[in-house]
């Protein structure tokens, strides 16, 4: 998606067709910028030299047509070369990530640390949620802007995987030996992190994370547990990872009125990393109730751990309460992308036909809601989608990944789903 000069305000286009089988994202995937991007919204191409690299991590899927019960993890990972402009995604390569992979990426929280690595927490669904903490380490060559495409290609070739290169060595007796790729210094690798101390958040999924600007702590909010700790949360936890020998959790005592307990909300860090914006999410109920906060934007001031909220004025436009939506920062505010509305499933009396009538409980990417953080006002902005194949289906998306990238695109969406299987939080 990119900002257009005239009306409509935004234009969707396909960046990669998925040809070659390299892109298989599933539901609740992750799309990570491996380069160090400046804290502007969106980062301008003049500030970031291209190309840069992105990492896509698949989430999971449900085999049931409606009412997800058993989560099926997808372990695929793909490195994308982002060239900006009309070129967009210049290459996509499936990769292997060695080490102790994070057990459940579907619904997990993640954030980038100061050293360029990523920390992950939790994930899963109501049948099984995780409290694991994992670190994904990134080779310096993938963090540069501009990146050296030849160097990155060599690293990926030597790291193993479906596109790796094996060396052929001819012996003195005329025989030929094959040497496997050297995986001693992989470009991307997992490692588990074992928290110390007695306190820790319960196992949960459908939440987000960010990094506190001063302490560098990994901060999480909310989410939903499994049978061991059922229901949704609205607590805030911080993970101090600076001491590798004794990384530890602490529950943050916040000020102000906190959002109601919720799962599958959207989140974005703004104001140069000082404020964390929360919108949407619910307790995944199928009827509307008083706890639902449609139109309300929640702000956590990370330096003071203080909550505040911006509620729309009576009679002013505002979006529906969107579940599993994506938030991205734009100049002066945020844009909400996609999402679904399980509380409107009551309109679909025959749940077997929920997919056929998904337009009743999904928000189209064709209508984007922008919230101006200064004026504290919602505006609905249209978009064109002539560059999108099968837009009637493609633009109905929830549980997707999105990020802001330089060089002509406002946001890049990945994965997600629009089927009855989005009802993964139905415990029935």
C-alpha positions as CSV (number, residue, x, y, z in Angstrom):
1,X,0.0,0.0,0.0
2,X,1.3,3.5,-0.8
3,X,0.2,7.0,-0.3
4,X,-1.1,8.6,-3.5
5,X,-0.8,12.2,-4.6
6,X,-4.5,12.7,-5.3
7,X,-7.8,11.0,-4.4
8,X,-8.1,8.3,-3.2
9,X,-5.6,8.8,-0.5
10,X,-4.1,5.2,-0.7
11,X,-3.4,2.7,-3.4
12,X,-3.0,-1.0,-3.0
13,X,-0.9,-3.1,-5.3
14,X,0.5,-6.6,-5.3
15,X,4.2,-6.7,-4.5
16,X,4.9,-10.4,-4.9
17,X,2.7,-13.0,-6.4
18,X,4.0,-15.8,-4.2
19,X,5.3,-17.6,-7.3
20,X,7.8,-20.4,-6.6
21,X,6.2,-21.3,-3.2
22,X,8.5,-19.0,-1.2
23,X,5.6,-17.1,0.5
24,X,3.3,-19.1,2.7
25,X,2.3,-17.0,5.6
26,X,-0.9,-18.5,7.1
27,X,-2.7,-16.7,10.0
28,X,-1.0,-14.4,12.4
29,X,2.4,-14.2,10.6
30,X,5.2,-11.8,11.4
31,X,6.9,-9.4,9.1
32,X,10.1,-7.9,10.5
33,X,12.3,-5.1,9.2
34,X,15.9,-6.4,9.5
35,X,17.5,-3.0,8.8
36,X,17.7,-0.3,11.4
37,X,15.0,2.2,10.3
38,X,14.8,5.8,11.6
39,X,11.9,6.6,14.0
40,X,9.9,8.6,11.5
41,X,6.5,7.9,10.1
42,X,6.8,6.7,7.5
43,X,10.6,6.5,7.0
44,X,11.5,8.6,4.0
45,X,13.6,7.1,1.2
46,X,16.1,9.9,1.6
47,X,16.8,8.7,5.2
48,X,17.1,5.0,4.3
49,X,19.3,3.8,1.4
50,X,17.9,0.8,-0.3
51,X,17.8,-2.2,-0.6
52,X,16.9,-3.4,2.8
53,X,15.8,-6.9,3.9
54,X,12.6,-8.0,5.6
55,X,11.9,-11.4,7.3
56,X,8.6,-13.1,7.0
57,X,7.7,-15.8,9.6
58,X,4.6,-17.9,9.1
59,X,2.1,-18.2,11.9
60,X,-0.4,-21.1,11.8
61,X,-3.6,-22.4,10.4
62,X,-6.7,-24.3,11.4
63,X,-8.0,-27.3,9.5
64,X,-11.6,-26.7,10.5
65,X,-13.8,-24.7,8.2
66,X,-15.2,-22.8,11.1
67,X,-14.4,-22.7,14.8
68,X,-10.6,-23.2,15.2
69,X,-9.7,-25.8,17.8
70,X,-6.4,-27.3,17.0
71,X,-3.7,-24.9,15.9
72,X,-1.3,-26.2,13.2
73,X,2.0,-24.3,13.3
74,X,3.7,-23.3,10.1
75,X,7.5,-23.2,10.3
76,X,8.2,-21.4,7.0
77,X,10.5,-18.4,6.9
78,X,11.3,-16.1,3.9
79,X,13.8,-13.3,3.4
80,X,12.5,-10.5,1.2
81,X,14.7,-7.9,-0.5
82,X,12.9,-4.6,-0.5
83,X,14.0,-2.2,-3.3
84,X,11.2,0.3,-3.0
85,X,9.4,2.2,-5.8
86,X,7.9,0.1,-8.7
87,X,10.3,-2.7,-8.0
88,X,9.0,-3.4,-4.5
89,X,10.0,-6.9,-3.5
90,X,13.0,-7.7,-5.7
91,X,13.6,-11.2,-4.4
92,X,12.1,-13.7,-2.0
93,X,14.0,-16.7,-0.6
94,X,12.9,-19.4,1.7
95,X,15.4,-19.9,4.6
96,X,16.0,-22.2,7.5
97,X,16.4,-20.7,11.0
98,X,18.6,-23.0,13.1
99,X,18.4,-23.2,16.9
100,X,15.6,-23.5,19.4
101,X,12.7,-22.1,17.5
102,X,10.0,-20.2,19.3
103,X,7.4,-22.9,20.0
104,X,4.2,-21.0,18.9
105,X,4.7,-18.0,16.6
106,X,0.9,-17.7,16.0
107,X,-0.3,-14.9,18.3
108,X,3.1,-14.3,19.8
109,X,4.4,-10.9,20.8
110,X,7.7,-9.6,19.4
111,X,9.9,-6.5,19.4
112,X,13.3,-5.5,18.1
113,X,16.1,-4.9,20.6
114,X,18.9,-2.4,20.5
115,X,21.4,-5.0,19.1
116,X,19.2,-5.8,16.1
117,X,17.9,-9.1,17.5
118,X,14.2,-9.8,18.1
119,X,12.6,-11.0,21.3
120,X,9.4,-13.2,21.2
121,X,7.0,-14.1,23.9
122,X,3.9,-16.3,24.2
123,X,1.7,-17.4,21.3
124,X,-0.9,-20.1,20.6
125,X,-4.6,-20.2,21.1
126,X,-7.2,-20.9,23.8
127,X,-6.4,-24.7,23.6
128,X,-2.7,-24.2,24.2
129,X,-0.8,-21.0,24.9
130,X,2.8,-20.5,25.6
131,X,4.9,-18.4,28.1
132,X,8.2,-19.1,26.3
133,X,10.7,-16.3,25.6
134,X,13.0,-16.7,22.6
135,X,15.5,-14.5,20.8
136,X,16.0,-14.3,17.1
137,X,19.5,-13.1,16.2
138,X,20.3,-11.3,13.0
139,X,23.6,-11.1,11.1
140,X,25.0,-7.6,10.7
141,X,24.9,-7.9,6.9
142,X,21.1,-8.1,7.0
143,X,20.8,-5.0,9.3
144,X,22.6,-2.6,6.9
145,X,20.9,0.1,4.8
146,X,21.8,-0.2,2.1
147,X,22.5,-3.9,2.3
148,X,25.0,-5.5,0.1
149,X,22.8,-7.9,-2.0
150,X,25.8,-10.0,-3.1
151,X,27.0,-10.4,0.5
152,X,23.5,-11.4,1.7
153,X,23.1,-13.8,-1.1
154,X,26.4,-15.5,-0.2
155,X,25.3,-15.7,3.5
156,X,22.0,-17.3,2.5
157,X,23.7,-19.7,0.1
158,X,26.1,-20.8,2.8
159,X,23.5,-21.2,5.5
160,X,21.7,-24.2,4.2
161,X,18.1,-24.5,3.1
162,X,16.4,-25.2,-0.2
163,X,18.5,-22.7,-2.1
164,X,21.9,-23.4,-0.5
165,X,25.0,-24.3,-2.4
166,X,27.1,-27.4,-1.8
167,X,30.7,-27.5,-2.8
168,X,32.1,-30.3,-4.9
169,X,35.7,-31.3,-4.1
170,X,37.6,-33.6,-6.5
171,X,39.9,-36.0,-4.5
172,X,43.4,-37.2,-5.8
173,X,41.9,-40.6,-6.6
174,X,39.4,-39.0,-8.9
175,X,36.4,-39.3,-6.7
176,X,34.2,-36.3,-5.8
177,X,33.1,-35.3,-2.3
178,X,30.3,-32.9,-1.4
179,X,30.8,-30.4,1.3
180,X,27.7,-29.2,3.1
181,X,27.1,-25.5,3.7
182,X,28.9,-24.0,6.7
183,X,26.3,-23.3,9.4
184,X,28.8,-22.0,12.0
185,X,27.6,-18.4,11.5
186,X,24.0,-18.5,10.3
187,X,22.5,-15.2,9.1
188,X,19.4,-15.8,11.3
189,X,19.2,-18.1,14.3
190,X,17.0,-18.9,17.3
191,X,17.9,-19.3,21.0
192,X,15.7,-19.9,24.0
193,X,15.7,-17.5,26.9
194,X,15.1,-18.8,30.5
195,X,13.7,-16.1,32.8
196,X,15.0,-16.1,36.4
197,X,13.0,-15.2,39.4
198,X,9.5,-16.2,40.7
199,X,7.4,-13.7,38.8
200,X,6.3,-14.1,35.2
201,X,3.2,-13.5,33.0
202,X,0.8,-16.3,32.4
203,X,0.9,-18.2,29.1
204,X,-1.1,-16.2,26.6
205,X,-1.6,-15.4,22.9
206,X,-3.0,-12.6,20.7
207,X,-0.9,-9.8,22.2
208,X,1.9,-7.3,21.2
209,X,5.1,-6.1,22.6
210,X,7.4,-3.0,22.4
211,X,10.6,-1.8,23.9
212,X,10.7,0.8,26.7
213,X,12.7,3.9,25.5
214,X,14.9,4.3,28.6
215,X,15.4,0.9,30.1
216,X,15.3,-1.1,26.9
217,X,12.9,-3.6,28.6
218,X,10.6,-5.7,26.5
219,X,7.0,-4.7,27.4
220,X,3.8,-6.7,26.8
221,X,0.2,-6.0,27.3
222,X,-2.9,-8.1,27.6
223,X,-3.7,-11.2,25.6
224,X,-5.7,-14.3,26.3
225,X,-4.7,-17.5,28.2
226,X,-5.6,-21.2,27.9
227,X,-7.3,-23.5,30.3
228,X,-4.5,-23.0,32.9
229,X,-5.2,-19.3,33.1
230,X,-8.5,-18.7,31.1
231,X,-9.8,-15.4,30.0
232,X,-8.3,-12.1,28.7
233,X,-5.9,-9.9,30.5
234,X,-5.1,-6.1,30.7
235,X,-1.9,-6.3,32.7
236,X,1.5,-4.9,31.6
237,X,4.7,-6.8,32.1
238,X,8.4,-5.8,31.4
239,X,11.2,-8.2,30.7
240,X,14.7,-7.1,31.7
241,X,17.0,-8.9,29.2
242,X,20.1,-6.8,29.8
243,X,21.6,-9.4,32.2
244,X,21.9,-12.5,30.0
245,X,22.7,-14.6,33.2
246,X,19.5,-13.6,35.0
247,X,16.9,-12.1,32.7
248,X,13.7,-11.5,34.6
249,X,10.0,-10.4,34.4
250,X,8.3,-7.8,36.6
251,X,4.7,-6.7,36.5
252,X,4.4,-2.9,35.8
253,X,2.2,-0.9,38.1
254,X,0.6,1.5,35.6
255,X,-1.1,4.8,36.3
256,X,-4.4,6.0,34.9
257,X,-7.3,3.9,33.7
258,X,-6.2,0.8,31.8
259,X,-8.0,-0.6,28.7
260,X,-10.5,-3.4,29.3
261,X,-9.1,-7.0,29.1
262,X,-8.6,-7.9,25.4
263,X,-7.0,-10.2,22.9
264,X,-6.1,-9.6,19.2
265,X,-5.8,-5.9,19.5
266,X,-3.7,-3.7,17.2
267,X,-0.7,-1.8,18.4
268,X,2.0,0.6,17.2
269,X,4.8,2.6,18.8
270,X,4.7,6.3,17.9
271,X,6.4,9.6,19.0
272,X,9.9,8.3,18.4
273,X,9.3,5.3,20.7
274,X,7.8,7.1,23.6
275,X,4.1,6.2,23.3
276,X,2.4,2.9,22.6
277,X,-0.9,3.1,20.8
278,X,-3.6,0.4,21.3
279,X,-6.8,0.0,19.3
280,X,-9.4,-2.7,18.9
281,X,-9.4,-6.2,20.4
282,X,-12.0,-7.7,22.6
283,X,-12.7,-10.7,24.7
284,X,-13.6,-12.5,21.5
285,X,-17.3,-12.5,22.3
286,X,-20.1,-13.1,19.8
287,X,-22.4,-10.4,21.1
288,X,-21.8,-6.7,21.8
289,X,-21.6,-5.6,25.4
290,X,-20.7,-2.6,27.5
291,X,-17.1,-3.7,27.8
292,X,-16.4,-3.1,24.1
293,X,-14.6,0.2,23.4
294,X,-15.3,1.0,19.7
295,X,-13.5,4.1,18.5
296,X,-11.4,4.5,21.7
297,X,-7.7,4.9,21.2
298,X,-5.5,3.9,24.2
299,X,-2.1,5.4,24.8
300,X,0.5,4.1,27.2
301,X,3.2,6.6,27.9
302,X,6.2,4.3,28.2
303,X,8.4,6.6,30.2
304,X,5.9,7.0,33.0
305,X,3.8,3.9,32.5
306,X,0.7,6.0,32.4
307,X,-2.5,5.1,30.5
308,X,-4.7,7.7,28.8
309,X,-7.4,7.4,26.1
310,X,-9.0,9.4,23.3
311,X,-12.7,8.7,22.8
312,X,-14.5,10.0,19.7
313,X,-16.8,12.9,20.3
314,X,-20.5,12.1,20.1
315,X,-21.7,12.0,16.6
316,X,-18.2,12.1,15.1
317,X,-17.1,9.3,12.7
318,X,-15.2,6.3,14.1
319,X,-14.5,2.8,13.0
320,X,-16.1,-0.4,14.3
321,X,-14.4,-2.2,17.1
322,X,-12.0,-4.2,15.0
323,X,-10.4,-7.5,16.2
324,X,-7.1,-8.8,14.8
325,X,-6.5,-5.5,13.0
326,X,-3.1,-4.1,12.2
327,X,-1.8,-0.6,13.2
328,X,0.9,1.3,11.4
329,X,2.2,4.8,12.2
330,X,1.8,7.5,9.6
331,X,2.6,11.2,9.8
332,X,0.7,12.6,12.8
333,X,-1.1,9.5,13.7
334,X,-2.0,5.9,13.0
335,X,-3.8,3.9,10.3
336,X,-5.9,0.9,11.1
337,X,-5.8,-2.0,8.5
338,X,-8.3,-4.8,8.2
339,X,-9.7,-6.8,11.1
340,X,-12.8,-8.8,11.8
341,X,-15.8,-8.4,14.1
342,X,-16.8,-11.7,15.7
343,X,-19.4,-9.8,17.8
344,X,-21.4,-9.4,14.5
345,X,-21.5,-13.2,13.9
346,X,-25.0,-13.1,15.3
347,X,-26.0,-11.7,11.9
348,X,-24.8,-15.0,10.3
349,X,-27.3,-17.4,11.7
350,X,-25.9,-20.4,9.8
351,X,-22.3,-20.5,10.9
352,X,-21.5,-23.0,8.2
353,X,-22.0,-20.1,5.8
354,X,-19.8,-17.7,7.7
355,X,-17.2,-17.6,5.0
356,X,-19.8,-16.9,2.3
357,X,-21.0,-13.9,4.3
358,X,-17.6,-12.6,5.6
359,X,-18.4,-9.2,4.3
360,X,-20.8,-8.8,7.3
361,X,-18.1,-9.3,9.9
362,X,-14.8,-8.2,8.2
363,X,-13.4,-4.7,7.6
364,X,-12.2,-4.2,4.1
365,X,-8.7,-2.9,3.5
366,X,-10.3,-0.6,0.9
367,X,-11.5,1.6,3.7
368,X,-8.8,2.8,6.0
369,X,-9.3,4.6,9.2
370,X,-6.7,7.2,10.2
371,X,-6.6,8.6,13.7
372,X,-5.0,12.1,14.1
373,X,-3.2,12.0,17.4
374,X,-3.0,15.8,17.6
375,X,-6.6,16.6,16.7
376,X,-7.8,13.4,18.3
377,X,-10.1,12.7,15.4
378,X,-10.9,9.7,13.2
379,X,-11.2,10.1,9.4
380,X,-12.1,7.4,6.9
381,X,-9.9,7.4,3.8
382,X,-10.6,5.5,0.6
383,X,-8.1,3.6,-1.5
384,X,-7.8,2.2,-5.0
385,X,-7.2,-1.5,-5.5
386,X,-6.8,-1.9,-9.3
387,X,-3.4,-3.5,-8.7
388,X,-4.9,-6.2,-6.4
389,X,-6.0,-9.6,-7.9
390,X,-9.4,-10.8,-6.7
391,X,-10.0,-7.8,-4.5
392,X,-13.3,-9.0,-3.2
393,X,-11.5,-11.7,-1.3
394,X,-8.0,-10.3,-1.0
395,X,-9.0,-7.0,0.7
396,X,-11.0,-8.8,3.5
397,X,-8.1,-9.7,5.9
398,X,-7.5,-10.1,9.6
399,X,-4.7,-11.6,11.7
400,X,-2.3,-10.2,9.1
401,X,1.1,-8.6,9.4
402,X,1.9,-5.0,8.3
403,X,4.8,-2.6,8.5
404,X,6.0,0.7,7.3
405,X,8.8,0.7,4.7
406,X,10.7,3.4,2.8
407,X,10.7,4.0,-0.9
408,X,7.2,4.4,-2.0
409,X,5.1,2.2,0.2
410,X,3.1,3.1,3.3
411,X,2.6,-0.4,4.5
412,X,3.3,-3.9,3.4
413,X,0.7,-6.6,4.4
414,X,1.5,-10.2,4.7
415,X,-0.6,-13.3,5.4
416,X,-3.7,-13.3,7.5
417,X,-6.9,-14.9,6.6
418,X,-10.5,-14.4,5.7
419,X,-12.4,-17.6,6.4
420,X,-14.5,-19.1,9.2
421,X,-11.2,-20.5,10.7
422,X,-10.5,-16.9,11.9
423,X,-12.8,-18.0,14.7
424,X,-9.8,-19.5,16.5
425,X,-10.9,-18.2,19.9
426,X,-14.2,-20.1,19.9
427,X,-13.9,-22.6,22.8
428,X,-17.0,-24.5,21.7
